[in-house]
Amino acid sequence: MPKQDAVARAANFDEVALGYSPEQALTEAGRCLFCKDKPCVAGCPVGIDIPAFIELVKDNKFFEAYLKIKETNCLPAVCGRVCPQEDQCELVCTMGKRFEPVAIGYLERFVADFAYKQNPVETSSSDAVKQRAAKKVAVIGSGPGGLTAAGELAGAGFGVTVFEALHDAGGVLVYGIPEFRLPKEIVRKEVENLKKAGVDFKFGYVIGNTKTIKQLFSEGYDAIYIGIGAGLPKFMGLPGENLNGVYSANEFLTRTNLMKAYRFPEYVTPVKKIRNAAVIGGGNVAMDSCRCALRMKAENVYNIYRRSRKEMPAREEEIVNAQEEGIKFNFLVNPVEIIDDGKGFVSAIKCSKMELGEPDESGRRRPVVIPGEFLTFEVDTVVIAVGAGANPLLTSTVKELKLNQWGYIETELETMETSIKNIFAGGDIVTGSATVISAMGAGKKAARSIIRRLSE
């Protein structure tokens, strides 16, 4: 995949990956073996017919390839950029047994971008679909799962309204994933396609506060899908965590990405001016936070991770991009204190050195503190990116809704229905923090259950 030069891109928020040319797409599609058993399809959470769309690319039928993907995936330009194909469809690619797997994600992105230049209008008009239009479904949350559920339901002819707490659609796609990985214009185009298909969006609706679940049913909605994600930030209980200059990754990325703090004062939602930053965590959110801080003109960005490099859960592509851009990685270190400058602001972060001990229950060697050995990083900003939990704002208002011990909604595995009839749920509010594509798979499964229920 062609990319911006590392030095240049570290100073801008433009997309890093530049996309395939038609010639590159044709070459890559020509590597596919078009296996009869289609292991890649089984590896895709939304069941895209991967060999079929790649064969259309090989035959220079780019728009037709896009339509093939759209049969099962309503967000192809998004998935082509942020879906971890290396752990899913590409992981089981037959070509990958001896060589590099076919770059399925890059090809998906290519055909989606090609199609969007054609500005397709996508609507559903079959008579069978129109007969269902009297049924209404409320979708709570406009993240990838909610958008997928809305697209499936609208395609089946139901009236769909998406209720979103923030002022823009996309959920984590707009507030969490940076512009340089997923341009907001791409998300807007996907949302516009849903609007053309008849999906209605209502913003500034915090369900559980602005409206209740009970009110939605009283307003005539026949079913509800809850796709609110896992948006409750986790902290570590460190001394100094309440100092000015300490952010949860959720707040830091929302301010930066959705509210464009990097363009202050043009956009008036600032992030404190960064000189040196520490980001705690080893996942994709931590990598996004590191790379945003660098683009906010930080002189040094230190990534602090308590395990080894090979155990980082972030995508390899994002780790490599961060290394190329100059992020300073520090492995086997764990923060113990955020230090006050005497005026209520961060001045440094103190970390214990770690070593790998005996394996834990998961089989991984447990990080163990090396007594008396510390590292101190002089920083004025600390971003804590160690995961998120279930926000209880909605769930606490629905007493009959069954939750597990961590506050996530329990659902029936095959239908995604909750303990309350005609209320379905999926994505991170059910599983805990996971991937965009897994949330989409859950939204699709729940939508199909709703379609069956409301068609009875």
N, C-alpha and C positions, 0 to 999 in steps of 0.2 A: 504494500500500500504506500503510495507516495505521501510524504508528510512535509509540513513546513520545516524549515531549518530550526534546530533546537534553540539557538541563540535568539533568533527572530521571534519565535512563537512564545518564548518565556516572557516576552514583553507585550503580548497582545492576547485578546480573548477570541481571536478568530479560530475557526475549526482547525485542529492539528492535522487530521487525516484529510487528504485532498480528494480521495475517491479514484476509482478506476477510470481509465479512458475506454472507449468502445473496443479498441484493439486489445487492451489488457483483459477486459471482460470476456471477449471471444476466446482468447488464449486459455484463460483459467477455466471457462466452461468446457473447453475441449479436453480437459484432464479428467472429467467425471467418467466413471465406468458404467453408470446407469444400471446399477445392480438390481436384479429382479426382486430380491427380498427387502430392498430399501431400508437398510439399518438407520440411515440418517433421519428418516421420517419418524421412526420409533424414538429417536433421540430428541425430537423437537416437541416441546411442551404444548404447542398449538397445532401440531400435526400438518405442517406445510408439506405439500407434495414436492419435495426438493428436487428429485431427478427430473420431474416434469418441467419445473420452471427453468432448471439449468439447461435442459435440452432446447427449450425455446430461445434461451440466450445464445446457445451454440448456433442455432439457425438464424441468428440476427433478428429475432422477433422479440425485441426488448419490451415493448408495451404489452404484448400478449403474456410475457413472463410475469410482468407486474400484476396483470389480472389473475393469473394463476395463483400467485401468492395471496392476493386479496380474497380469494375464496375461503381462506382459513385464518388470515392474519390481517386485522384492520390497521395495524401500525407498522408497515414494513420498513419505512425509512428510519423509524426509531429503533426497531430490532436490529437492523443492519449496522447500527452504530454502537449500541450498548448491550446487546444480548451476548452472554458468554458462550458463543458457539464452540469454543475450544473445549468446554466441559459438557457439551450436549451433542448436537448433530455432527460436528467435526470430530469429536472424540471417537465416534463409532464409524467414521467414514472408512470404507474399505481401502481406498487409496492410501490412507494414513497408516496402514499396517506396515508399509515398506517405505513410503515417501511422505512428503508433507500432505496433509489432508486437503481436499478441495476447499478453497476459501469461500465457503457458503455465505458467511455473513457479508463479506465484501461484495459478492454478487447480488445479494438481496438489496444492499444499499444502492448499488449501481442502478438496478432496474427501477427502484422506487424513485431515485433522483431523476432518472430519465423520464419517468411517467409524469412527475410533478411539473416538469417543464412543458408538458402537453396540456396541463391544467384540466384533468379529467373531471367530469361531473358524474357522481356516483349516486344513483337513486334506485329504489326498488319499486316495481310497479305491477307485480303479478296480482291477479284477482284474488288468489288464495291469501296473499299477504294482506290485501286491503280489508278483507273480511274481519281481521283480528284487531283493527285499529281502535275499536272501542275500549280495549283493555289498556290500562296504563301501568307503567312501572317507574318507580323512583330509584335512581342510582345515587348513592351517597358517596361522594368522593370522585374526583376526575383524574385520578392517577391511572397508570396503565391498565390495572384490572377493571376499574370503573369504565374507562373508555372502551375497552374490549367488550364488556358486558353490554354497554349502550349500543355499540355497533351491531352486535349479534341480535339484540332485541329489536332495534329499528329495522334491520334487514328482514326480520320476520314479521314486520308490520305493526308492532306494538307502539303505542305512544310512550316516549321515553323522556323523562326529565332528569338531568344530572344536577345535583345540589353540591356546590363547591364552597368551602369555607373561605378560601382566598379570593383574590380579585382576578385571577387568570386560571385557565384550565391547564391540566397536565400533571398536577400533583408533584411527585418527586422528579418527574421529567423536566419541570421548569424551576422548582425551588431547590432541588438537590444536585442535579447533574449540570456541570458547568457548560457554558456556551461553547467552549473550545472542544468539548466532547459531543455535545448535542445542541446544535443551534436552535434557539427558540422558534425561529421561523419554520423549522421542520415540524415542531410540535403544533404550531398554529395551523399549518396546512393539513395535518392529520385531523385536528379538531374541526376545521372548516369542512372537510369531507363528511364528518359525522353530522354537522349542521345541515349540509345539503341533503343528507339522508333522513332528515326530520328530527334529529335529537335536539331538545331544548336545554339550554344551560342557564342555571341561576347561580349567581356569585354572591359571596358574603352571607351564605347560609351555613351557620354552625348548627348542624342537626344535633339535638339534645339541649340546645339553648335557643336559637332563633325559632326553630320548630322542633316538635317532638315526633318520634316514630308514630305515636298514636294519632297525632294531627295529620300526618301524611295519609294514613289509612282513611281518616275521616274526610279527607279532601278527594277521595275517589281512587287512590292508587290501589291496584289489585295485588301488587307484590313489591318488595323492596330488596335491593341488593346493597349490602354494606361493604364498601371498599375503601376504608379510611386510612389504611396503612398503619404503620407502627411509628407514630410521630412523637413519642414522649422521650426526650433526651435522657441519656444515662450519664451520670457523673461518677466519680471515683471516691468521693469522700476525702479528698486530699486537703491538708492544711493549706489555706490560701486560695481555695477554689472560688471564693466569693470576691476576689480582688477584681478591680477594673482591668480589663484586658484579657479576661478569661471568657471564652465562648464555648457553648456546645457546638458541635459540627452543624447541627440542625439550624441554629440561629445564624452562624457564620455563613453557611452556604445560602440560606434563604435571603439574607441581606445582600449577599454578593450577586447571586444568580437571578432571582426573581425581581429583586428591588434595585438591582444594578448599582450597588454601593461603589463599585470600581469607577463609576462615572460621576461621583460626587464632585461639585455641588449641582450638576445638571439634574441628577436624581438625588432627592434629599433624604435618603436612608443610609447614613454613613456607617462605615466600620472604622474604628480607631486607626489612625495612621500607623502602619506597621514598619518597624525597623528590622527586628529579628523575631522570628516566630518559631514556636515548637508545636508540632501536631502529634498527638498521642493516638496510636492505633495503626493497624496494618491492613485494613480493608480498602475497598474502592472509595468509601467516603473519606477516609484519611488521605488517600492519594489526591482526591479532588480538592480537599482542604489545603494540602501542601501546595498544589499547583496554582490554586487561586491566590494564596498568600504571596507566592512568588510574583504573580502578575499584578499584585497590589503594591509592587515596588519594594518588597522586603529585600534587605541585603542578604540575609541568611534565613533559610527555612530548614529546621531540623525535624526529621521524622524520628519518633521515639517508639520502639516496638520491643516488647519484652521477650519475644521468641526470635528464632533465626530467620534469615532471609528466605530460605526455601519453604518456611511455614506461613509466609504472608498470604492471607486469603484474597488479596487484591488480584485482579487480572494481570497476567504477566506483561501484557502490552502496556498497561498503565504504569506499572512499576518501571519498565524500561524507559517510557516517555519521561517519567519524573526524574530518573537518573540522568538522562540526556540533558534535561533542562537545568540541572544543578541542585536538586534537592539533596540535602545531606542526611543520609540514612545512618541510624544508630540502632544496632540490633543488640538483643540481650541486655537491655537497660529498662528500668521501670521507675516512673516518677514516684517520689515520696513526699515532696513538698513544693508548693509554689511560693516564691519568696516575695515579700512586700518591700517596696522601695521606701517605706516610711510615710508615704502619702496616700496609700490605698491603691497603688498601681503595681502591676507585675514588674519585677526587676530581673528575675531568674527562675529557673526550675531545677530542682535537685533530684537526681535519679540514683537509684541503687544499680550496681552492676550485677548481672545475673550469669548463671551458667546452667547448662542442661543436666538435669539429674536423671532419676529413674523414670521409666514410662508411667504415665497416669492411666486412668480408666480407658481413655480413647486410644492408647497405644503410643501417644506422642510423649517424648521425653519432657518432663516437667521443668519449667524454669525455676531455678532456686537462687535465692539471694546470696551473693558473696559478702559475708559480714565485713563491715568497715570500709567497703570500696564504693565510692560514689563518683558521679560526674555531675558537674553543674554547667548549665547553659545560660548565658546571659541573654534574656529575651524580654520583650515587652508585650508579647501576645502569646496566649496558649489556647489551642483549639483541642477540645476533647472529643475524639471520634472513636468511641468504644462501643457503639451500638445504640439502639433505641428500644423502648418498651411500648406497651399498649397504652394509648391515651384513654383514660377512663371517662372523658367528658360525655361521650355518647352512651357508652355501655352502662354507666352508672345510673342513667335515667330510664333504663328498661330492665326492671327488676326480674322479669321472667326469662331474660336472655341468659343462657347458661355459659359461664366462662370457665376456663381452666385455672390452675393455681397461679399462673403468671398474668392473668387478666385478659388473655386472648379468647376470642369467641370460639366456642365449640360448634362444629358442623358435622353433618352426616357426610361421610367420605365420598360417596358416589354422586350425591345430589347437591352438596354444599348448602343444604337447608339447615338453619339453626334450630334451636329448641322451640322457636315460635313459628307456627305455620305461615308460609308465604313470606318469611324473611330469610334471605340467603346472604351469605358472606363469603369472602375470599381474599387472598393476598396476605399481606403482612399482618393484618389484624387477626388472622387465623393461625398463620404459621410462625409469626415472628419475622424479623428482617430476612428477606430473601432477594431474589432477582426480579427484574422487570418482566422477563418472559414467564417466570413461574406465576406471577400475579396475573398476567394475561391469560395463562392457561386456566387459572381458577375462575377468572371472570367469564371465560368462554364456557366452562363446564356449568357454572351456575346459571348463565343465561339460557343454556339449552334445557336445564331443569325447569326454569321459569316458563319457557315456551311450552314445554310438555304440560306443565300444571295448568296454565291459563288457556290451553287449547282443548282441555278435557270437556 
